[in-house]
Amino acid sequence: MSANSTRAATATEPQLRVLVVEDNPDVATSQMLLLKALGHQALIAHDGRSALELAEQHAPDVILLDIGIPGLDGWQVAEELRKKQFAKRPLLVAVTGYGSAEDTAKSAAAGIDLHLLKPVLPGDLERLLERFGRIVHG
């Protein structure tokens, strides 16, 4: 990601509200810093219950959801989120080390839209958010 692409994304693409659900503080912080550098708003939850509370309070556009988190796991969080009535349905993206076919199927069954394996490259995340931002904001 170049400085020019970051500035261009910030200047031309509408901001997304992104909730990062990650129990590893270093990973959560680096994802948050990347999101902010791309011009998005970012919140962090380190466990399943906090993720549900923050999602209800802030209605994120995108939730980057680790599966192996304390309390409710990522699949349980996704199932609970899909039961809730949001003005706009958030895009749920599993960002996880769980990569078997069974894990991917379990993500789909829980209502997760995309299942990505860690580590997700910054450029891949940037392109995903740009595409989704154009859908959300027209």
N, C-alpha and C positions, 0 to 999 in steps of 0.2 A: 504494500500500500504506500503510495507516494504522498508527500505533503499536498501536492496539487489535487489528487483525487479526494483527500480528506476535506480540503477547503471547498472543492466543488460540491461534494455531497452535502456539506453543511449549508452551503449557500443556496442550493437548488432543491434538495429533497426535504420534504417535511419531516420533522422529528417524530420518532416513534417512542412510545413508553415501553421500556423493556425491563422485565423482571428476571433477574439472574437467580436461579435457585441452585446453590452449590455449597456443599459443606466444607470444602477446602478453601480457607481464607485467601490463600495466594492466587488460586485459580479464579475465585469470585472477583477479587480486586482487579486482576489483569483483564478479565472480561468487561468489568465496569469501566475501566480506563479506556479500553478500546471503543466501547460503545459511546462514551462521552466524546472521544476524539473524532468519531464519525458524526457527531452532532445529535445523538439521541439522548433521551433521559434514561437513567438506569437506577434501579433499586436492587438490593441484594437481600435474599433470605437464605439462611443457612440450614433450615430444616423444613419439613413438610407443613407443619402447622403455621409457621411464620409465612410460608409461601401463600397459603390460603388466605390468611389475614391481609397480607399486602395486596394480593390480587383483588380482594373485595374492596379495599380502601382506595386503590389507585387505578383499577381497570386498565391493566397494561394491554398494549397491542400485541406484544410478543412475550412469551415466557420461555426462557432457555432453562430447561429442567433436567438436572442430574437425576439419575434413577436411584443410585445408592446413597440416599440422604437419611439422616436420623428421623425418628418418629414415623410419620407416614412416608413410605417410599414414593419415588416419582410417579409410578403407575397409579398409586392410590390418590396422589394429589391430582393427577390428570382426571381420574374418574370423578372426584369431587368437583373439580372445576367445570366439567362438562354438565353437571347437574344444575349449576348456577345459571341464572339469567343475567347476562351482561348485555349492555347496550350494543356492543360489538363483540363478537366471538374472538377471543385471543388466539393467535397462532401458537400452538404448543410444539416446541422443538426439544426432543430429548437430545441432550449433549452428554454422552455417557461412555463408559468403558465396556458396557454390556453389549456385545455385538453378535450374538448367535441368532440364527433364524428364529428361534423360540422367543428371544428377547425382542426382536423387531416385531414379531406377531403380537406379543403381549402389549407393546407400545401402541400398535394400531387398535387393538381391542380396548385399550384404556382411553382412546380418543386423542392420542398424540398424532399430530399431522406429519412430522418429519422425525426420523431417528438417525442422528449423526453420531459417529464415533469420535471420541477424543483421541488426539487433540484436533480440534477444528481450526483450520488455518484462518488467520485474520481476513484475508482476501475473500475466502469462501463465505464467511459470516457477513462481510460487507456487501457482497453481491446478493445474498439471500435477503438481507434487510432492505436493500435498494428495491429489489423486485416486489417484496411484500409492501413496502411503503407506497409504491406506485399503485398497487391494488387498493390499499386502505384509503389513500388520500386522493385517488383518482388521478 
